[in-house]
Amino acid sequence: MMSKLTEHEVISVLEGHGNCMTYQLANIITAKRGYKDHVKTPQALRLLKRMEAKGKVRRVKSVYAVQICWALAEQSGGE
């Protein structure tokens, strides 16, 4: 059974690692779960888009044309 990805998991990763690409975020959460409960990139993207609509995360510029980089909404840019 696949457990649902939570906003808490996403926020925890962004606080600990800083800005992340969608696939990186999914991989980090999978690792934190001990590789037993894999988080797929599309699953992470759906949650991130919902969190973006609520103003909890935002997209930030990255070197990639297609891949999306995410940050916590309250962060101002450079750390």
Backbone hydrogen bonds, N-H to C=O, Kabsch-Sander energy under -0.5 kcal/mol:
donor,donor_aa,acceptor,acceptor_aa,energy
3,S,1,M,-0.6
10,V,6,T,-1.7
11,I,7,E,-2.9
12,S,8,H,-2.5
13,V,9,E,-2.0
14,L,10,V,-2.4
15,E,11,I,-2.4
16,G,12,S,-2.0
17,H,13,V,-3.2
18,G,14,L,-1.3
20,C,70,W,-1.8
22,T,68,I,-1.5
25,L,21,M,-2.4
26,A,22,T,-2.1
27,N,23,Y,-2.3
28,I,24,Q,-2.8
29,I,25,L,-2.3
30,T,26,A,-2.2
31,A,27,N,-2.3
32,K,28,I,-2.5
33,R,29,I,-1.6
34,G,31,A,-1.9
35,Y,30,T,-2.5
36,K,33,R,-0.8
38,H,36,K,-0.5
40,K,38,H,-0.6
44,A,40,K,-2.1
45,L,41,T,-2.7
46,R,42,P,-2.2
47,L,43,Q,-1.8
48,L,44,A,-2.8
49,K,45,L,-2.4
50,R,46,R,-1.8
51,M,47,L,-2.7
52,E,48,L,-2.3
53,A,49,K,-1.9
54,K,50,R,-1.2
55,G,52,E,-1.2
56,K,51,M,-2.8
57,V,51,M,-0.7
58,R,71,A,-2.7
60,V,69,C,-2.5
69,C,60,V,-0.7
70,W,20,C,-3.2
71,A,58,R,-2.3
73,A,56,K,-2.4
75,Q,72,L,-1.3
